[in-house]
Amino acid sequence: MLNPEASPRLRLRVCAVSYLNSVPLVWGMLHGAERGLFELQFAVPSECAERLASGAAEIGLAPSIELARQPLELIPGAGVASCGRVRSILLVSKVEPRSIQTLAADASSRTSVVLAQVVLLRRYGVSPRLQSLPPDLDAMLEGADAAVLIGDPALRLNLDALPYRVLDLGQEWTEMTGLPMVFAVWACREKSLAPALAPAFLSSCRFGLAQLEDIVLREAPRRGLCEDLVRDYLSRRIVHLHGEREYEGLRLFLEHARELEAHAQA
């Protein structure tokens, strides 16, 4: 099943997120011992979820909210999380958080949109109407009080120059719960696959973390980001190796997401 010499048609299709935060996860698949094991695809988080749902990929870096929406089996050990300020999951607002009535949601995101709703309801007592739009902050804020922006587009924002309030949703979650926030997990649709896949995905991630400076030097210019930002982001903001604390945070997030859905239907 994990034979690198297998025919491309027999290799499992893996959809990874195209943002900077997932690069260490797939570094071994691109440059290390796991190279050639999988047919690797890249897409924004919402598209990764769609490819898993449609069967266009057998494995995906799924938005964590999809664990509550699809019959997925988590592949443990590695993913995308934070424990405090994450820098790339932002709620940018023209008004005080308690006054937000309309929220423009990055159409590329799923988990972060739910996280924004959970934070706004539980910390600030508001439940704004959602609008799904492409990740263009000016356009998003033209017709909404606030906007959720994620991934590389969020990293490209000069936060010091913005004339708006900015909530870092990773920081908001950890201050609210005392736990890490898990944004994405490796997942597959076949339960029997997960145990066999976990070592390869964990090994690929560990290889990436060991080669972090190479990733910084390669990815910063191609993504239009400064090296210091990329280095700080990958080494201090994103948590790639997941243990019990991350999964405790994940369980709580999914619980809050279910309660949010029940609140919306009430």
VEXDREN-2710 file (C-alpha; in Angstrom, 1 decimal):
% VEXDREN-2710
k/r/px/py/pz
1/MET/0.0/0.0/0.0
2/LEU/2.9/2.4/0.8
3/ASN/5.3/1.1/-1.8
4/PRO/7.0/4.1/-3.6
5/GLU/7.5/1.9/-6.7
6/ALA/3.8/1.3/-7.1
7/SER/2.0/2.5/-10.3
8/PRO/0.8/6.1/-10.0
9/ARG/-2.7/4.9/-10.5
10/LEU/-2.4/2.7/-7.4
11/ARG/-1.0/5.4/-5.2
12/LEU/-3.3/6.9/-2.6
13/ARG/-4.3/10.5/-3.5
14/VAL/-3.4/13.0/-0.8
15/CYS/-4.9/16.5/-0.8
16/ALA/-2.8/18.9/1.2
17/VAL/-3.5/22.6/2.0
18/SER/-1.6/25.0/-0.2
19/TYR/-0.9/27.5/2.6
20/LEU/2.5/28.0/4.2
21/ASN/1.4/26.3/7.5
22/SER/1.2/22.9/5.8
23/VAL/4.6/22.9/4.2
24/PRO/6.4/21.1/7.0
25/LEU/3.8/18.4/7.0
26/VAL/4.5/17.4/3.4
27/TRP/8.2/18.1/3.3
28/GLY/9.1/14.5/3.6
29/MET/6.6/13.6/0.8
30/LEU/8.3/16.2/-1.4
31/HIS/11.9/15.8/-0.5
32/GLY/12.4/13.0/2.0
33/ALA/11.9/9.3/2.5
34/GLU/8.1/9.5/1.8
35/ARG/8.7/11.0/-1.7
36/GLY/6.7/9.0/-4.2
37/LEU/4.5/7.2/-1.7
38/PHE/1.4/9.3/-2.5
39/GLU/-0.1/11.2/-5.4
40/LEU/0.1/14.7/-3.8
41/GLN/-2.4/17.5/-4.6
42/PHE/-2.7/21.0/-3.2
43/ALA/-5.8/23.1/-2.6
44/VAL/-7.3/25.6/-0.1
45/PRO/-8.9/24.0/3.0
46/SER/-12.5/24.1/1.7
47/GLU/-11.4/22.4/-1.5
48/CYS/-9.5/19.7/0.4
49/ALA/-12.7/19.0/2.3
50/GLU/-14.7/18.8/-1.0
51/ARG/-12.1/16.4/-2.5
52/LEU/-12.4/14.1/0.5
53/ALA/-16.2/14.2/0.4
54/SER/-16.4/13.5/-3.4
55/GLY/-13.7/10.7/-3.3
56/ALA/-11.3/12.8/-5.5
57/ALA/-8.8/12.2/-2.7
58/GLU/-8.5/9.2/-0.3
59/ILE/-6.6/11.3/2.3
60/GLY/-6.7/15.0/3.0
61/LEU/-5.5/17.7/5.4
62/ALA/-9.1/18.3/6.4
63/PRO/-10.5/21.4/8.2
64/SER/-11.1/20.0/11.7
65/ILE/-14.8/20.9/11.6
66/GLU/-15.1/18.3/8.9
67/LEU/-14.8/15.6/11.6
68/ALA/-18.3/16.6/12.6
69/ARG/-19.6/16.8/9.0
70/GLN/-18.1/13.8/7.2
71/PRO/-17.5/10.2/8.2
72/LEU/-13.7/10.7/8.5
73/GLU/-11.1/8.8/10.4
74/LEU/-8.4/11.0/12.0
75/ILE/-4.8/10.0/11.2
76/PRO/-3.0/10.9/14.5
77/GLY/0.2/12.6/15.2
78/ALA/0.5/15.7/12.9
79/GLY/-1.6/18.5/11.7
80/VAL/-2.0/22.3/12.0
81/ALA/-2.7/23.8/15.4
82/SER/-1.8/26.7/17.6
83/CYS/-1.5/27.4/21.3
84/GLY/-1.9/31.1/21.6
85/ARG/-1.4/33.8/18.9
86/VAL/-1.3/32.1/15.5
87/ARG/-1.1/35.2/13.3
88/SER/-2.8/33.6/10.2
89/ILE/-6.4/33.2/11.5
90/LEU/-7.7/36.7/11.9
91/LEU/-11.0/38.5/12.6
92/VAL/-10.6/42.1/11.3
93/SER/-13.4/44.4/12.4
94/LYS/-14.5/48.0/11.8
95/VAL/-16.5/48.0/15.1
96/GLU/-16.1/46.7/18.6
97/PRO/-16.5/42.9/18.7
98/ARG/-19.7/43.2/20.7
99/SER/-21.2/45.4/17.9
100/ILE/-20.5/43.0/15.0
101/GLN/-23.8/42.2/13.2
102/THR/-22.4/41.0/9.8
103/LEU/-19.4/38.9/9.2
104/ALA/-17.7/38.3/5.9
105/ALA/-16.2/34.8/5.9
106/ASP/-13.2/33.8/3.8
107/ALA/-14.7/31.3/1.3
108/SER/-11.5/29.2/1.5
109/SER/-12.1/28.5/5.2
110/ARG/-14.4/26.2/7.2
111/THR/-12.9/25.6/10.6
112/SER/-11.9/29.3/11.1
113/VAL/-15.4/30.5/10.3
114/VAL/-16.9/28.3/12.9
115/LEU/-14.2/29.3/15.4
116/ALA/-15.0/33.0/14.8
117/GLN/-18.7/32.3/15.4
118/VAL/-17.9/30.3/18.6
119/VAL/-15.6/33.1/19.9
120/LEU/-18.0/35.9/19.1
121/LEU/-20.9/34.1/20.7
122/ARG/-19.1/32.9/23.8
123/ARG/-16.8/35.8/24.5
124/TYR/-18.7/38.7/23.1
125/GLY/-22.3/37.7/23.1
126/VAL/-23.0/38.3/19.4
127/SER/-24.2/36.0/16.5
128/PRO/-23.6/37.9/13.3
129/ARG/-25.0/37.1/9.9
130/LEU/-22.5/35.4/7.6
131/GLN/-21.5/36.3/4.1
132/SER/-19.0/34.0/2.2
133/LEU/-16.6/36.0/0.0
134/PRO/-13.1/35.6/-1.6
135/PRO/-10.2/36.6/0.6
136/ASP/-10.0/40.3/-0.3
137/LEU/-10.1/42.3/2.9
138/ASP/-11.2/45.6/1.4
139/ALA/-14.0/44.0/-0.5
140/MET/-15.1/41.9/2.5
141/LEU/-15.4/45.0/4.7
142/GLU/-17.3/47.0/2.2
143/GLY/-20.5/45.2/3.1
144/ALA/-19.8/43.7/6.5
145/ASP/-18.8/44.9/10.0
146/ALA/-16.0/42.3/10.2
147/ALA/-14.1/39.7/8.1
148/VAL/-12.4/36.4/8.8
149/LEU/-9.2/36.1/6.8
150/ILE/-6.9/33.0/7.0
151/GLY/-3.7/31.5/5.7
152/ASP/-1.2/33.3/3.4
153/PRO/-3.6/36.2/2.7
154/ALA/-3.7/36.9/6.4
155/LEU/0.0/36.6/6.8
156/ARG/0.5/39.3/4.0
157/LEU/-1.5/41.9/6.0
158/ASN/0.5/44.6/7.7
159/LEU/-1.3/44.5/11.0
160/ASP/0.4/47.7/12.3
161/ALA/-1.0/49.7/9.3
162/LEU/-4.6/48.4/9.5
163/PRO/-7.1/51.0/10.6
164/TYR/-9.2/48.2/12.2
165/ARG/-9.5/46.1/15.2
166/VAL/-7.8/42.7/14.8
167/LEU/-8.6/39.6/16.9
168/ASP/-6.2/36.7/16.6
169/LEU/-8.6/33.8/16.8
170/GLY/-5.9/31.3/17.9
171/GLN/-5.2/33.6/20.9
172/GLU/-8.9/34.2/21.5
173/TRP/-9.5/30.4/21.7
174/THR/-6.6/29.6/24.0
175/GLU/-7.5/32.5/26.3
176/MET/-11.1/31.3/26.4
177/THR/-10.3/27.6/27.0
178/GLY/-6.7/27.2/28.1
179/LEU/-6.3/24.7/25.3
180/PRO/-4.6/24.5/21.8
181/MET/-6.8/25.1/18.8
182/VAL/-6.6/22.5/16.0
183/PHE/-7.3/23.9/12.6
184/ALA/-6.6/20.9/10.4
185/VAL/-5.9/17.2/10.7
186/TRP/-4.9/14.4/8.4
187/ALA/-7.9/12.3/7.8
188/CYS/-9.2/9.5/5.5
189/ARG/-12.5/7.9/4.8
190/GLU/-11.4/4.3/5.4
191/LYS/-11.0/3.5/9.1
192/SER/-8.7/0.6/8.4
193/LEU/-6.2/2.9/6.6
194/ALA/-5.4/5.3/9.5
195/PRO/-3.1/3.0/11.6
196/ALA/-1.0/2.1/8.5
197/LEU/-0.8/5.7/7.3
198/ALA/0.1/7.4/10.6
199/PRO/3.9/6.6/10.6
200/ALA/4.5/8.0/7.1
201/PHE/2.6/11.2/7.8
202/LEU/4.4/11.7/11.1
203/SER/7.8/10.9/9.6
204/SER/7.2/13.5/6.8
205/CYS/6.3/16.1/9.3
206/ARG/9.4/15.4/11.5
207/PHE/11.6/15.7/8.4
208/GLY/10.0/19.0/7.6
209/LEU/10.6/20.4/11.1
210/ALA/14.2/19.2/11.0
211/GLN/14.6/21.1/7.7
212/LEU/12.8/24.3/8.8
213/GLU/15.5/26.7/7.8
214/ASP/15.5/25.3/4.3
215/ILE/11.7/25.7/4.2
216/VAL/12.0/29.4/5.3
217/LEU/14.6/30.2/2.7
218/ARG/12.6/28.6/-0.1
219/GLU/9.0/29.5/0.8
220/ALA/9.4/33.2/2.0
221/PRO/10.2/34.6/-1.5
222/ARG/7.8/32.5/-3.4
223/ARG/4.9/33.5/-1.1
224/GLY/5.9/37.2/-0.9
225/LEU/6.7/37.1/2.8
226/CYS/9.7/38.1/4.8
227/GLU/12.0/35.4/6.2
228/ASP/11.6/36.6/9.8
229/LEU/7.8/36.3/9.6
230/VAL/8.0/32.9/8.1
231/ARG/10.5/31.6/10.6
232/ASP/8.6/32.9/13.6
233/TYR/5.3/31.6/12.2
234/LEU/6.5/28.1/11.5
235/SER/8.7/27.7/14.6
236/ARG/6.6/29.5/17.2
237/ARG/3.0/30.0/16.0
238/ILE/2.1/26.7/14.4
239/VAL/2.1/23.4/16.3
240/HIS/2.6/20.6/13.8
241/LEU/3.1/17.6/16.2
242/HIS/-0.1/16.8/18.1
243/GLY/-0.6/15.0/21.4
244/GLU/-3.3/14.7/24.0
245/ARG/-3.6/18.4/24.7
246/GLU/-4.2/19.2/21.0
247/TYR/-6.8/16.5/20.8
248/GLU/-8.5/17.7/24.0
249/GLY/-8.7/21.1/22.4
250/LEU/-10.1/19.5/19.2
251/ARG/-12.8/17.6/21.2
252/LEU/-13.9/20.8/22.9
253/PHE/-14.0/22.8/19.7
254/LEU/-16.2/20.1/18.1
255/GLU/-18.5/20.2/21.1
256/HIS/-18.8/24.0/20.9
257/ALA/-19.4/23.7/17.2
258/ARG/-22.3/21.3/17.8
259/GLU/-23.7/23.7/20.4
260/LEU/-23.4/26.6/18.0
261/GLU/-25.4/24.7/15.4
262/ALA/-28.1/24.0/18.0
263/HIS/-28.1/27.7/19.0
264/ALA/-28.6/28.7/15.3
265/GLN/-31.5/26.3/14.9
266/ALA/-33.2/27.3/18.1
END
